[in-house]
Amino acid sequence: MKKIFILFLIICLIGCKNAKNDSLNEKLDQEEEFEKEKKLTKEDYQINKVDELGEIPIMMYHGIYNKKNSETNYTGGNIDKDGYQRTSEAFKGDLEFYYNLGYRMIRLTDYVDGNIDVELGKSPLILTFDDGLSNNINVIGLDENGEIIIDPNSAVGILETFKQKYPDFNVTATFFVNGELFQQKEYNEKILKWLVKNGYDIGNHTYSHVNFSKVGKEESLNEVGSVYEILDSIIPGEYVNIVALPYGSPYSLEHNNMQYIFETSYNGKLYKTKSALRVGWKAENSPFSEEFNPNFLKRIRAYDNNGEDFDIQMNFELLENTRYISDGNKNTIVVPDSKKNIILNDYNKSVITY
C-alpha cells in the first residue's frame, strides 16, 4: 500500500511539473510576442514599408514536366499554348524569382483564416496545383521502410529541394485532386499521407473536373461530395475544405450551383466548403481588408507571356506597389495611417497604424 501511495505521489509531482512547464512555455511565448511588438517603432514600419492590407498572390499551377525551356514550342517555360503546364526548369526559376523578391510561402488555409506568419519586411505567397497530375508528385518506388521515393524533378521533388536550400522559404503548397487523386493507384494513399505529414495540403477539384455551368444539382453534389468522401476515408480531418473550381466555373457566387458546392450532402453526410478558388488572373486582397471575400478567391496563372496579359512577370511588377508586407507578428495588423479606415478585423487582432 505504501508503494502505491509513493507511486501516486511521484505521478502527481511529474504532472504538476509538466503543467508548470507548459504554463512557463506559454508565458515565454507571450513575452516573446510582446517583445517583438515593443521593439518595433514607427520608423521600423516605415523602413520596411509594412502594409498588411496589401495584396497577396495565389499562384495557380497544373503540371510540371521534366523538360528544359528550350525543349518546348511555346513562350518561356510553357508546355502548352495557354501556359497551364510548365517545365521543371521554369518552375525552379519561378521559385528562385519569388524568393529573391522577398516572398515567403504560407498555407492557403492559413490565409483564409487570417493567420499570416511571415517575417518582418517579407510578403506572403501561396502555391496551388490543380488536377492531381502524376508529375505533381511522381513516385518512382518504395524504400526499404515502405516509404515513397519521390522523383526529384516532379513538383514536390523540386519543392523539397528548395525546402533544404532555403529553410526560411517555408515551403508548402495545396494540391487540388480529382477522383483519381494523383493518378498512381498503387501509391495514392501513401502520397496523400506523406503530403499532409510533410507540410502540404490537399483540396477538392471535383471528381471528373466538371464544368459547374453545365450541370444541375445532383451532379454538382456528387462531383464535390465524392471527392470529400475519398479524402475523408484516407486522411480524415487532415484535408482542407476548399474547392478549386474547374475552368473557374461557375463565374459568380450568385450561380445556383454555388450553394451545392458550399454545402454538399453526399451518402448521408454533409460536407461544408469554406472557400472556392477561381481561375483568375491577379493577386487577392489581404484577409484584413474590407474588400476580402474568403468564399471566392482569384488566382494568378503561373505562365510566361513576355510580361503581358497578367503573366508572372506582369503580376509581380504590379505587386511591387501593392503587395502585403509583414510586420513579422501574426497577432497584429499593421498598416499606414492612410489605410486605417478600410481594415476589416474579423480576427480580433491588435491594430497598429503609423
N, C-alpha and C positions, 0 to 999 in steps of 0.2 A: 504494500500500500504506500509505503514511504517512497519507494522508487517511482511509482506512478505520479505521486504529488510533485516530486522533483522534476520529472519529465515534463509535467504540465507547466510548471513554473518556468522552465527553460524555453518552452514553446511560446509562452506569453511574453517573455523578455525579448525573444527574437522578433515576434510580431510587433511589439512596441518599438523596437529599434528600426524595423523596416518602415513602419508608419512614420516615424520621426525622420528617417532619411528621405522618404517621399515628400514629406512636408518641407524639408530643408531644400530639396532639389527644386520644388515648385517655387519656393521663395527666391532662390537664386535666379531662376528663370525670369521671374517678375522683376527682380532687381536689375538683371541684365537688360531687359527691355526698357526699364526706366532710365538706366544709364545711357542707353542708346539714344533715347529721346532727349535726355538732358544735355548731352554733349553737342548735339546739332544746334546750330544757330541759324538765323535767317540768312546770314552770309553763306553758310554751308549749302542751304537750299538754293540760293541764287547761283553760286558757283557751279553746282551740279545740275542746274536748270530743272529742279524737281517739279514734276507736274503729274499728279496721279489721276487727272481727268483726261490725260492724253489717250490716243488710240492704240489698240493692241492688234497685231497681225495674227490671224489664224490661217496657217498655211495648209492648202489642200493638195495632197499628193495622191497618186494612184500607184502605178507600177514603177519599180526601179530595176532597170535592165543592165546587166553586166556588159556594158559597151563603153567605148570612148566616144566623145562628141563627134570626132571625125568619121565615125562609122555610121552616122545617121544621114538621112537625106533632108533633114529639116534644120531650122534655126537653132543655134546653140546646142543645148543638151536635150532637145526634144526628140522623142522617138516617133511621135505621130504628128500629123499636121496641126492639130489643136493643142498640142503640148500637155496632154493629160498623163503621158508616160514619159519617164525621164531616164537618162543614162546614169550609171553609178558614178561616173566621173563628174557629171553635173551636180548630182546630189551631194557629193563630197565638197564640191566647190560652194554649193549653197550653204552648207553648214559652216564652213570657214567664213563665208561672207557675213552670215548672221552674227557669228561670234565676234568678229573683228569690228562690227558696227556697234557692239556693246549690248547685244540682245542675250538674254538668258531664258532658258525654257521653263515653262510651268505647265502643269496638267490642265487640260481643258476643264475638267470638273472643278478644279480649284478656282479657275477664272469665273465660272458661272456662280460659284459660291462666295465670290469676293475675297478669296484667300490668296493674295498675291505676295509671295515671299521671294523678293529679288533684291540683291544688294544695292546699296546707295549708288545712284547715278546710272544704273543699268535699266534696261527695258525688257518687259516680258514678251515671250514669243511662244506660240502654240503650234505644234505639228499634228496634222491628222492625215490618215491614209484611208482611202475608200476601196471597196471591192474585195478585200481579203485575198489578194493575189499571192501566189506561192512565192514570188520574188520579194514580197514584203519580209518574210522570214523563212527562207528556204532551208529545210532540214536535210542534211546530207548523211545522216545516220545517227546512231546512239553510241555513247561512250561506254566504258566498262561498268559504269554505275547506272546505266539505263537512261542517262540524261541526253537531251537532244544536242547534236552538233550543228551549229548554225553556219551556213555559207557566209563567209566574211564579206562577200560582195552583194548580199541581199541588203535590204533597207536596215533591218535590225542589226545585221553584222557590221554595217558601216556605223550605225549609231553607237554600238557597243565599243567600237574602236575610238570614237570621239569621246565617249564617256571616260575612257582611260587617259586620253590625251588632254582633255580639258575637264577635270573634275568639277570646276565651278560652272560649267555649262548647264548642269542639272538636267542631263539628257533624259527625255521622256517623249512619248507620243501616244495618241489614241488611234486604234485601228478599228475601223467600222467594217463588219463582216456580213456576208450573205449566208444563205443556208449551207453552203459547202465550206464555211469557215475559211481556212487557208488553203483549201484545195489539196490537202495532203491527208487523205483519210487515215492513213496509218499513224500519223503523228498529231492530228488536230488537237486532241485532248491535251497531250503533253505541251503543245505550243501555247495553248491558252493559259495553262497553269504556269508555264515558265514566264510568260509575259507579265502576268499580274504579280508574280513573285519578284520580278526584276524591275519594277517601277513603271510598267506600261499599262495602258488601259484598253478595254475592249468595249465597243459600242455596237449599235444596231444599224444595219444598212438595208434592211428588208430581206426576205427570203430569196426572192428571184429578181432583185433590182427593178422593182415595179415602178411604173410611172403613175403616181397617185392622181394625176389629172385625167386618167383614162379608165379608172376602175371605180367600183362602188364600195359600200360599207363593208360587206362581208370579206371581200378580197383585201381591203385595207387592214381590217382586223387580223386576218390570217397572216398577211405579209409581215406585220410588225410583231404580232404575238408569237408566231412560230420561232422567230429568232430569239426573242426573250426566253422562251421555254428551253431552247437548246442551251443557251448560256447559263440559265438557271440550273440546268442538270449537270453542268461541268464545273462552273465556277460560281456557285450560289453566293450572292451578296458581294461579289468581287468585280462585277462588270458595271459599267455606267449606264444609267437610264437616259441615254441621249441617242437620237436618231439622226443619221446623216441622210438627208433626202436624196434619193437617186434622181439625177437630172435637175436637182434643185426644185423638184415639183412636189406639191403644189407651190405656187409662187406667192401666195398670200395666206396670212393667218385666218382670213375670213373664208377660205375654201372649206366646203362641207367636210372633206375627209380629214382635216386637221384635228377635229375632235376625236377621231378614232386612232390617230397617231399618239395623242397625248393621254388618252385613257383607252387602253386596249384590253378587251375581255377575250381570253383565249383558253379553251379547255377548262373552263370553270375558274380561271384565275385572272385577277385584274392586275395589269401592269401599267404603271404611270411613267410617262416620259416628261423630263423636266426641260429639255431643250431640243430644238430641231435645227439642223445645220443646212444652210443654203449653199448653192454653188458659189454665188457672189463674185466679187472682184476687188473689194477694198478692205482695209482694216476695220475692226469693230470698235465700238465705244468702250470706255472704261466702265467697269461694273459699278463705279461710284458716280456715274453721270446720270442726270435725269433723262437722258436720251437712250439709256441702256435698256434693251429688252432681251432678257435671258432666254425667252421662248423661241426666238427666230434670229439666228446668228449668221452673218455672212462671212465668207472665207475668201482668201486670195488664191487664185490658181497659180501654182508654182511652175511657171514656164518661162521660156525666153522669147521675146519678140522685139529685140533691138530697142528696148526702153519705151515701147508703145503699148497701147491697149491694155493697160493695167497689168503688165507682166511683173516679174520680181523686181527688176531694176526700177521701173516707174513707181511702183508702190513704195519702195523703201526710200526713194528720193522724196516722195510726198510726205512720208513719215518723219523726215528729218525735222520738220517744223511742227509736227502734230503728235509725236509719239509720247506714250506714257513713260515717264521717268520716275523711278522709285526713290523713296526716302530711306529704304533699307529696313523699314519696320512694318511688318504685316498688320499691326494693330492700329496704325494711324492712317489718316488720309491727309496728305499734304498737297496744297495747291497754291498758286499765286492768288493774291487778293482779288484780282480781276475775275476770278472764276468761282468765288465762294458762294455765289447765289445759284449756281447750277449743280450743286452737289446733291446726290441722292444717297443718303446714308442709311440704307436699309440694313446694314450690318452692325450698327451701333458701335462704330469705331470712333476714336478720338480724332477730331478735325483740327488741323493746324494750317493757318494761312500765313503768307509772308509777302 
